Amino acid sequence: MSSQNSKITQLSSRLTDPMHSSSSREDNRRSDPDEDDDDAIFAELEAEIENADDAGMRERGMRALQAEMERLQQLRQGGHGRYDEITDEKEVIRVSAHEPSCVVHFYHTEFKRCQIMDKHLAQLAPKYFGTRFLRVFVENVPWLVEKLGVKVLPCVVCFVDGVTKGRVVGFEELGNTDTFETATLEFQLLNIGVIQKAESSFTTPQITYGAKSSFRQQIRRGGEDDSDFDLDD
């Protein structure tokens, strides 16, 4: 049974590997070696399960394989492996509260550094399949902006088990440059624990957020600036 579990884990890892996903989008006129490998693992698993002397072991093996495939399918349907935008504030609250690990980027369309942050998060989302990656337009989520004390954009808030565990604010911790590497952001998220199974809690300070009209005025005034956008300025 341990051999079966090992192969199920191997297959699960391959199916959630971003390199596997990207290769499947290549020229489909050619045979995909990754796909062939997956088929081979499936075939080996099925043969091992079917040839087991113990009927109970065969049944447990098939149940384990089916459960793992269903789990991966549910995660994919739930947005795992993608970098999605949610426009409804209640849905953002629901997802961040119920996902074991969730990264939420608070952005504004007129701010250049938010676009840069989007690019890096989109690269990390398929790599860390177990974490949900989201972006939200700040004007769509005014209650959350105030509740979480979002004061500088871009702001990436990390939730673990529904609790804010940490955040990446602006580019200061990323070298304060627009040309930082994705690995630099990845390192920050790893330290926070949102892309690994870390048990911790983080208490968010309650800071009052200004009126929406004031926010729009500040965006117009500073949206073309390459520096981090400070809502208090």
C-alpha angles and dihedrals in degrees: 000000000000089000090053092049090050092053092046089053090048092051092046091052092050094049092053095043110114090217088059091052094048094048091053089061093058124102102315091202087080125069109258109229090204090056090049090051091051091050090050092052090048091049093048092048093049092048092048092048095045093046095050111122092217113075090204090055091051091052094046091048094052091047092050093049092047093047092051093049091048090049092053091046092052091049091051091048088049092058101263114150092029137087104230136181120226118196100182113084095209090053091052089052092048095049096044090048097049105036115091089224126015135171116200122189114202106205146164123219094226096054118092097205091057088059090052091051089050091057094054096044090050088058094049098047097075091041094058101044094171093061124072114228119202141170124205130189106235094225090058093056108041094150092053092046090056096040093051095040095238103183106150129046135254092041122173113193118196122210125194117186089345095306125109105247101176145317145225109227120192119323099293094106090043096061094278090261133114090226099062118142123252087239089064092059090042090056091053093050091048090052091050089050099231092122094047136046101272124157111215143112134227126199113217116220114237107237122170116241122215128245119291093241090055089050092054091049092052091048091053091049097046107020095105094049116106092217124093112280112245114199091203094060 
